[in-house]
Amino acid sequence: MNQSKLRLGVIGFAHMHVNSLIDDFDKLENAEWVACADTPAKVPSTSRTFGTRHANIQRAVEHTGIEKYYQDYREMLEKEAFDLIIVCSENAQHAAVVEAIADKNIHIVVEKPMAMTLSDGLRMVKAADRNNVKLIVNWPSTWNPAIRKAQELVQAGEVGQVLRFKYRNSESLGPMAYGQTITDAEKGQEWWHQADTGGGAYMDYCCYGANLSRWFLGEAAVAAYGLQANLNSHYGDADDNGIVVARYPKSVAVLEGSWTTLNTGIPNGPLVYGTTGTLVVDGNKVLVYKERRNPEPTLVYDDHTLPVGRESLALEVQHHVTTGEPLHPTLDIPVNIDAMALLDAGLRSAASGKQELLNDIRWNIG
């Protein structure tokens, strides 16, 4: 990867996190935007309110000044030279896009979740390995210093042996519920509400818990129960509520995702239950409870910072390139492929109504 000048591109504007990722990389002094392209939408969207793919493209071109826009990302890859490309396409297109980029020997940042299925994730890993390029998965939760402090405390044995892990998303009424003026019919046109594009609350939010539980617990899950339901989003066929109950070798994880509930006042977590205490991440605080029947925390940690020079994904990537030090574990392949295996097992369980075992990925990657 070029250290003096970082030639950047974007493929996919389906996920609105593309906006914050572009902003992060745009702050780098050596950033040079080369070109961008979208992926073909299964259902054409008509809304241009913020957060939709049309608005995301317009913002990239007008606000960031990415002058070259291609209708076909494969044409862009043939005609332009890049060091790194940000992928924010629909989940179902991650594998094909990442393979195309990797085969051009370009490094990749893909927005969470890693993929739509474990088989797609394995395709991505193999493409990156085959071409000796870096594949990085971005998670907004990685940049929460309280979560990092909580994981440090858990690993240090603050609550003893961990028996249960729980995480749910923050307050959300869906990806188009942040002040947008949009009709139900227009929402249904957005990939988020289409099951076969990888939309739905399960993939949008349970994925955080899969990534974090794998990192906190330090090993892969072995089996999962999954549930998906569309309770209040009649304009689409994707779920708006999802749950995974994961069996780890020595513990259990409960991972929740919802687009229909207001949970203000209830900590998202992680919540970690151990043999000697309970740890709760509540906003910017980490609370540790060690006394039975006492509603007040025994310990409160509220002074957290991210490592200097590594406070965002762009800075983390730059640090990795310039120093050779490993990426944060939540961004790298080992944690992400295990998290993808857990999500995949949960999806299979939701379809079968039975507990499903995780595939042994060591046999599949080799």
C-alpha positions as CSV (number, residue, x, y, z in Angstrom):
1,M,0.0,0.0,0.0
2,N,1.4,3.4,-1.0
3,Q,2.4,5.3,2.2
4,S,3.1,8.7,0.6
5,K,-0.1,8.8,-1.3
6,L,-3.2,6.7,-0.7
7,R,-5.3,6.3,-3.9
8,L,-8.8,5.7,-2.7
9,G,-12.0,4.6,-4.3
10,V,-15.6,3.6,-3.3
11,I,-17.8,0.8,-4.6
12,G,-21.3,0.7,-3.3
13,F,-23.5,3.4,-1.8
14,A,-26.3,1.2,-0.4
15,H,-25.1,1.5,3.2
16,M,-25.2,5.0,4.6
17,H,-22.1,4.3,6.7
18,V,-20.3,5.1,3.4
19,N,-20.6,8.7,4.4
20,S,-18.7,8.5,7.7
21,L,-16.1,6.2,6.1
22,I,-15.5,8.7,3.3
23,D,-15.3,11.5,5.9
24,D,-12.7,9.6,7.9
25,F,-10.4,8.8,5.0
26,D,-10.8,12.3,3.6
27,K,-9.1,13.7,6.7
28,L,-5.9,11.9,5.9
29,E,-3.3,14.2,4.5
30,N,-2.2,11.7,1.9
31,A,-5.7,10.8,0.7
32,E,-6.3,11.0,-3.0
33,W,-9.9,10.2,-4.2
34,V,-9.7,8.5,-7.6
35,A,-13.2,7.3,-8.5
36,C,-16.4,5.7,-7.2
37,A,-19.1,3.4,-8.5
38,D,-22.3,1.9,-7.3
39,T,-23.6,-1.7,-7.4
40,P,-26.7,-2.5,-9.4
41,A,-29.8,-2.3,-7.3
42,K,-32.2,-5.3,-7.4
43,V,-35.2,-2.8,-7.0
44,P,-34.6,0.7,-8.3
45,S,-35.1,3.3,-5.5
46,T,-36.8,6.6,-6.0
47,S,-36.2,8.4,-2.8
48,R,-33.4,10.9,-2.6
49,T,-33.7,11.7,1.1
50,F,-30.4,11.4,3.1
51,G,-29.2,7.9,3.8
52,T,-30.6,6.5,0.5
53,R,-28.2,5.4,-2.2
54,H,-29.0,8.4,-4.4
55,A,-28.2,10.8,-1.6
56,N,-25.1,9.0,-0.6
57,I,-23.7,9.1,-4.2
58,Q,-24.6,12.8,-4.5
59,R,-22.8,13.6,-1.2
60,A,-19.7,11.8,-2.3
61,V,-19.5,13.7,-5.6
62,E,-20.5,17.1,-4.4
63,H,-19.3,17.2,-0.8
64,T,-16.1,15.1,-1.0
65,G,-15.4,15.9,-4.6
66,I,-14.9,12.4,-6.0
67,E,-15.0,13.6,-9.6
68,K,-15.2,10.3,-11.4
69,Y,-18.3,8.3,-11.1
70,Y,-18.7,5.0,-13.0
71,Q,-22.0,3.2,-13.6
72,D,-20.2,-0.1,-13.7
73,Y,-17.6,-0.9,-10.9
74,R,-15.9,-3.4,-13.1
75,E,-15.2,-0.8,-15.7
76,M,-13.8,1.4,-13.0
77,L,-11.4,-1.3,-11.8
78,E,-10.2,-1.8,-15.4
79,K,-9.5,1.9,-16.0
80,E,-8.3,3.3,-12.7
81,A,-5.5,2.5,-10.2
82,F,-6.1,2.3,-6.5
83,D,-4.4,1.4,-3.3
84,L,-7.6,0.8,-1.2
85,I,-11.3,0.7,-2.0
86,I,-14.2,1.1,0.5
87,V,-17.1,-1.3,-0.1
88,C,-20.5,-0.3,1.1
89,S,-22.7,-2.3,-1.2
90,E,-25.7,-4.5,-0.2
91,N,-24.6,-7.4,1.9
92,A,-25.4,-9.9,-0.8
93,Q,-22.9,-8.2,-3.2
94,H,-20.0,-8.1,-0.8
95,A,-18.4,-11.3,-2.1
96,A,-18.5,-10.5,-5.8
97,V,-17.3,-7.0,-5.3
98,V,-14.4,-8.0,-2.9
99,E,-13.3,-10.7,-5.3
100,A,-13.2,-8.3,-8.2
101,I,-11.2,-5.8,-6.2
102,A,-8.8,-8.4,-4.8
103,D,-8.1,-9.8,-8.2
104,K,-6.8,-6.3,-9.1
105,N,-4.4,-6.4,-6.1
106,I,-6.1,-3.7,-4.3
107,H,-6.6,-3.6,-0.5
108,I,-10.2,-3.5,0.8
109,V,-12.3,-2.1,3.6
110,V,-15.8,-3.6,3.7
111,E,-18.6,-2.3,5.9
112,K,-20.1,-4.6,8.5
113,P,-21.3,-7.3,8.4
114,M,-18.6,-9.1,6.6
115,A,-20.9,-10.9,4.2
116,M,-24.4,-12.3,3.9
117,T,-23.4,-15.9,4.4
118,L,-20.4,-17.9,5.6
119,S,-19.8,-19.2,2.1
120,D,-19.6,-15.6,0.8
121,G,-17.2,-14.7,3.7
122,L,-15.0,-17.6,2.8
123,R,-14.9,-16.5,-0.9
124,M,-13.7,-13.1,0.3
125,V,-11.0,-14.5,2.5
126,K,-9.7,-16.8,-0.2
127,A,-9.7,-13.9,-2.7
128,A,-7.7,-11.7,-0.4
129,D,-5.3,-14.5,0.4
130,R,-4.9,-15.5,-3.2
131,N,-3.9,-11.9,-4.1
132,N,-2.0,-11.1,-0.9
133,V,-4.2,-8.1,-0.2
134,K,-5.6,-6.9,3.1
135,L,-9.3,-7.4,3.8
136,I,-10.6,-5.2,6.7
137,V,-14.1,-5.2,8.1
138,N,-15.3,-1.9,9.7
139,W,-17.4,-1.9,12.9
140,P,-18.7,1.3,14.4
141,S,-18.5,-0.5,17.8
142,T,-14.7,-0.8,17.4
143,W,-14.5,3.0,18.0
144,N,-16.4,2.9,21.3
145,P,-13.6,3.3,24.0
146,A,-16.0,2.0,26.7
147,I,-16.4,-1.3,24.9
148,R,-12.6,-1.7,24.6
149,K,-12.2,-1.0,28.3
150,A,-14.9,-3.6,29.1
151,Q,-13.2,-6.2,27.0
152,E,-9.9,-5.5,28.8
153,L,-11.6,-5.9,32.2
154,V,-13.2,-9.1,31.2
155,Q,-9.9,-10.5,29.9
156,A,-8.3,-9.5,33.2
157,G,-10.8,-11.5,35.1
158,E,-12.8,-8.6,36.7
159,V,-16.0,-10.7,36.8
160,G,-14.4,-14.1,37.0
161,Q,-15.3,-16.9,34.6
162,V,-17.7,-15.6,32.0
163,L,-20.9,-17.6,31.8
164,R,-23.2,-15.3,29.7
165,F,-22.7,-12.4,27.2
166,K,-25.6,-10.2,26.0
167,Y,-25.7,-7.4,23.4
168,R,-28.5,-5.5,21.7
169,N,-28.6,-2.6,19.3
170,S,-29.2,1.0,20.4
171,E,-32.6,2.6,19.9
172,S,-33.7,2.2,16.3
173,L,-36.8,2.2,14.2
174,G,-35.0,1.1,11.1
175,P,-32.3,2.6,8.8
176,M,-34.8,5.1,7.3
177,A,-36.1,6.4,10.7
178,Y,-33.5,9.1,11.4
179,G,-35.5,12.1,10.3
180,Q,-35.9,11.2,6.7
181,T,-39.1,12.1,4.9
182,I,-39.9,8.8,3.1
183,T,-43.0,6.8,2.4
184,D,-43.5,3.2,3.2
185,A,-43.5,2.4,-0.5
186,E,-40.1,4.1,-0.9
187,K,-38.8,2.3,2.1
188,G,-39.7,-1.0,0.4
189,Q,-37.5,0.0,-2.5
190,E,-34.4,0.3,-0.4
191,W,-32.3,-2.9,-0.1
192,W,-32.6,-2.8,3.7
193,H,-36.1,-4.2,3.5
194,Q,-35.4,-6.9,0.9
195,A,-34.4,-10.3,2.3
196,D,-32.5,-11.6,-0.7
197,T,-30.1,-8.6,-0.8
198,G,-29.1,-9.3,2.8
199,G,-31.4,-6.7,4.4
200,G,-33.2,-7.0,7.7
201,A,-32.5,-6.2,11.4
202,Y,-30.9,-9.6,12.0
203,M,-28.0,-8.9,9.6
204,D,-27.9,-5.2,10.5
205,Y,-27.7,-5.5,14.2
206,C,-27.2,-9.1,15.5
207,C,-23.9,-8.9,13.6
208,Y,-22.5,-6.5,16.2
209,G,-23.2,-9.1,18.9
210,A,-21.6,-11.8,16.9
211,N,-18.4,-9.8,16.4
212,L,-18.2,-8.6,20.0
213,S,-19.0,-11.9,21.7
214,R,-16.3,-13.6,19.6
215,W,-13.8,-10.9,20.7
216,F,-14.8,-10.8,24.4
217,L,-15.0,-14.6,24.8
218,G,-11.9,-15.3,22.8
219,E,-13.1,-18.3,20.9
220,A,-15.6,-19.4,18.3
221,A,-19.1,-20.4,19.1
222,V,-20.2,-24.0,18.5
223,A,-23.9,-23.8,17.8
224,A,-26.8,-21.3,17.5
225,Y,-30.5,-20.8,17.7
226,G,-31.8,-18.1,15.5
227,L,-35.1,-16.2,15.0
228,Q,-36.3,-13.7,12.5
229,A,-39.6,-11.9,12.3
230,N,-41.2,-9.1,10.4
231,L,-43.5,-7.6,13.0
232,N,-44.1,-4.1,11.8
233,S,-42.5,-3.5,8.4
234,H,-45.2,-4.7,5.9
235,Y,-43.6,-2.8,3.0
236,G,-40.7,-5.3,2.8
237,D,-40.0,-9.0,3.2
238,A,-36.9,-8.7,5.4
239,D,-37.1,-9.2,9.1
240,D,-37.3,-6.2,11.4
241,N,-36.5,-8.3,14.5
242,G,-33.8,-10.9,15.0
243,I,-32.3,-12.9,17.9
244,V,-29.3,-15.3,18.1
245,V,-28.7,-17.5,21.1
246,A,-25.2,-18.8,20.7
247,R,-23.6,-21.7,22.5
248,Y,-19.9,-21.1,23.2
249,P,-17.7,-23.9,24.6
250,K,-18.0,-22.5,28.2
251,S,-20.7,-19.8,28.0
252,V,-23.8,-18.6,26.3
253,A,-24.4,-15.4,24.2
254,V,-27.7,-13.7,23.5
255,L,-27.6,-11.2,20.6
256,E,-30.6,-9.1,19.7
257,G,-31.5,-6.8,16.8
258,S,-34.6,-4.7,16.3
259,W,-35.9,-2.0,14.0
260,T,-39.2,-1.7,15.9
261,T,-38.4,-1.0,19.6
262,L,-37.6,2.1,21.7
263,N,-35.1,1.0,24.3
264,T,-34.0,4.4,25.7
265,G,-32.9,3.9,29.3
266,I,-31.9,0.3,28.8
267,P,-28.2,-0.3,28.3
268,N,-27.2,-1.8,25.0
269,G,-24.2,-3.5,26.5
270,P,-22.3,-5.6,26.2
271,L,-23.5,-7.1,29.4
272,V,-21.2,-9.8,30.8
273,Y,-22.2,-12.1,33.6
274,G,-19.4,-13.9,35.4
275,T,-18.9,-16.1,38.4
276,T,-17.8,-13.1,40.6
277,G,-19.7,-10.2,39.1
278,T,-21.6,-8.5,36.3
279,L,-20.2,-5.9,33.9
280,V,-22.4,-3.5,32.0
281,V,-21.4,-1.1,29.2
282,D,-23.8,1.8,29.6
283,G,-23.0,4.5,27.1
284,N,-19.6,5.8,27.9
285,K,-19.4,4.1,31.2
286,V,-18.4,0.6,32.3
287,L,-20.2,-0.5,35.4
288,V,-19.2,-3.5,37.5
289,Y,-21.5,-5.1,40.0
290,K,-20.1,-7.4,42.7
291,E,-22.6,-7.2,45.5
292,R,-25.8,-9.2,45.5
293,R,-29.0,-7.2,45.7
294,N,-27.2,-3.9,45.6
295,P,-28.4,-1.8,42.6
296,E,-25.4,0.5,42.8
297,P,-22.2,-0.5,40.9
298,T,-19.2,-1.6,42.9
299,L,-16.9,0.0,40.3
300,V,-17.4,2.6,37.7
301,Y,-15.0,3.3,34.8
302,D,-15.8,6.4,32.8
303,D,-12.4,7.8,31.7
304,H,-11.7,6.1,28.3
305,T,-9.8,7.1,25.3
306,L,-8.8,5.4,22.1
307,P,-5.0,5.0,21.3
308,V,-3.6,8.3,19.9
309,G,-3.3,8.2,16.2
310,R,-5.7,5.2,16.0
311,E,-9.0,6.9,16.8
312,S,-10.8,6.1,13.5
313,L,-10.7,3.4,10.9
314,A,-8.7,5.6,8.5
315,L,-6.1,6.3,11.2
316,E,-6.0,2.6,12.2
317,V,-5.4,1.6,8.6
318,Q,-2.7,4.2,8.2
319,H,-1.1,3.1,11.5
320,H,-1.1,-0.5,10.3
321,V,0.5,0.4,7.0
322,T,3.2,2.6,8.4
323,T,4.1,0.5,11.4
324,G,3.2,-3.1,10.5
325,E,1.4,-3.5,13.8
326,P,-1.7,-5.7,13.7
327,L,-5.1,-4.2,13.2
328,H,-7.6,-4.1,16.1
329,P,-8.8,-7.7,16.4
330,T,-12.5,-6.8,15.6
331,L,-11.4,-5.5,12.2
332,D,-9.3,-8.5,11.2
333,I,-10.2,-11.8,9.6
334,P,-10.0,-14.4,12.4
335,V,-12.7,-12.7,14.5
336,N,-14.8,-11.8,11.5
337,I,-14.9,-15.2,9.9
338,D,-15.9,-16.8,13.2
339,A,-18.6,-14.1,13.7
340,M,-19.8,-14.8,10.1
341,A,-20.0,-18.5,10.9
342,L,-22.2,-17.7,13.9
343,L,-24.5,-15.4,11.9
344,D,-24.8,-18.1,9.2
345,A,-25.7,-20.8,11.8
346,G,-28.4,-18.5,13.2
347,L,-29.9,-17.9,9.8
348,R,-30.0,-21.6,9.1
349,S,-31.6,-22.1,12.5
350,A,-34.2,-19.5,11.8
351,A,-35.1,-21.4,8.7
352,S,-35.1,-24.9,10.2
353,G,-36.5,-24.1,13.6
354,K,-33.7,-26.2,15.1
355,Q,-30.3,-25.6,16.7
356,E,-27.6,-25.5,14.0
357,L,-23.9,-26.2,14.4
358,L,-21.3,-23.8,13.1
359,N,-19.2,-25.0,10.2
360,D,-15.6,-25.8,11.0
361,I,-14.1,-23.0,8.9
362,R,-10.5,-24.4,9.3
363,W,-11.5,-27.1,6.9
364,N,-13.1,-24.7,4.5
365,I,-10.4,-22.1,4.2
366,G,-7.3,-24.3,3.8
